[in-house]
Amino acid sequence: MTWLRRLLLLVAVLAVLVLGWMLFGSGGRPTPPAASKVAAATLRDPALIAKGNYLAIVGDCAGCHTAQGGARLAGGRSLPTPFGNIPVPNITPDRETGLGDWSFEDFWQALHSGKGRHGELLYPAFSYTSYTKVNRDDALAIFAWLQSLAPVRQPDMLPALAFPYSVRKSLAAWRALYFKEGEFKPDPAQSVEWNRGAYLVQGLGHCNECHAARDTLGGTPQDVHLTGGQIPMQNWYAPDLSTRRNGGLEGWSAQDIVDLLKTGQSGRGAAFGPMAAVVSGSTQHMTEADLQAVATYLQSLPPRAPVAEPSSPFDTKALTEQGGKVYAQHCAACHGKSGKGVAGVYPPLDGNSSVTEPTGINATRMVLLGGFTPVTAANQRPYSMPPFAQQLNDGEVAAVVTYIRRGWGNHASIVRAEDVSRYRHTPID
């Protein structure tokens, strides 16, 4: 049946491509240049540059635009996607290989409209679906900061996308389905703090790019805002950020959210995997006011209905009993019999949204491969989680993960041995 699913997907994609040609065939033509120009002196303003530096950190630009071991923001890497590899561009002010010859209007068009300097449609691996909400003043500050950097010569890599995804024109139809251009509009019924948090989460923070499920075309429908989802190609699950029980932020205080973003740990959980990198490179550097604003906004998201647990043919009682024995032997010394952990040292498992997320991927990976919370200014020597892949077989890992997902106040689905086998040899981040 795999070949049939692939055939049906190909037919669907081809239909979208044809629709794009029919409805939006001019999508790749250059956009008329904007009338407004930014004076060179404005771009050299120290206050504007400092503001742009901070905003670029909030947006975690370096997280994508810096290759491991490479020059900061010089690109030199590709992002793997289910459709092929997409090169990450050099955004230093090098005139030949970076943004040195770009005007602010060119930059604004990319950030706000998802179009390149010559009007070409950009692949949405660049999160313009979120960045379109960034206002012009902030975009100008980021551009001024980027232009103040030392130029680095680093030619872009070539894309390696399979047909029909390699046909850039087809992005016009994709944009019609998933992209709504427009700056963030404050809600007058909400507080200044709430609006600031919403602006950061929806725009520069681009949280929805990870914390929402994607469909077969790589798009995020409007009705899944921050509902959680598996991150493509990374085998991590970004949890629901609403106040939903079991997998969401129910029970999290505003300070818990601030602590996690500032230090990588809180009384309700810890940051591992991709989120650890976000904390290290971005959120730990945010101001206290901005962190509080983010927490205020997230706590206002209404709880969504809990995910229905599928029926299981397995003997759940026997599985959890086996898991309890494994937990007592290998886990309780750190995380405690009650699953509460030790504040600031060992994260709690009871009520931890990363433990109770729908798939069980995160807990399975942590048991198998271990990991580190991020090193931050507030937590310079974090404790690590040791790997148990060499000590526990697939059945034992499935049992202990099921135990912690169903123990104490948790009510998540079971994990099977075949699920564990799938992630046993996942590369360590």
Secondary structure, 3 states (H helix, E strand, C coil): CHHHHHHHHHHHHHHHHHHHHHHHCCCCCCCCCCCCCCCHHHHCCHHHHHHHHHHHHHCCHHHHHECCCCCCCCECEEEEECCEEEEECCCCCCCCCCCCCCCHHHHHHHHHHCECCCCCECCCCCCHHHHCCCCHHHHHHHHHHHHHCCCCCCCCCCCEECCCCCCHHHHHHHHHHHCCCCCCCCCCCCCHHHHHHHHHHHHHCCHHHCCECCCCCCCCCHHHCCCEEEECCCCEEECCCCCCCCCCCCCCCHHHHHHHHHHCEECCEECCHHHHHHHHHCHHHCCHHHHHHHHHHHHHCCCCCCCCCCCCCCCHHHHHHHHHHHHHHHCHHHHCCCCCCECCCECCCCCCHHHHCCCCHHHHHHHHHCEECCCECCECCCCEECCCCCCCCHHHHHHHHHHHHHCCCCCCCCCCHHHHHHHCCCCCC
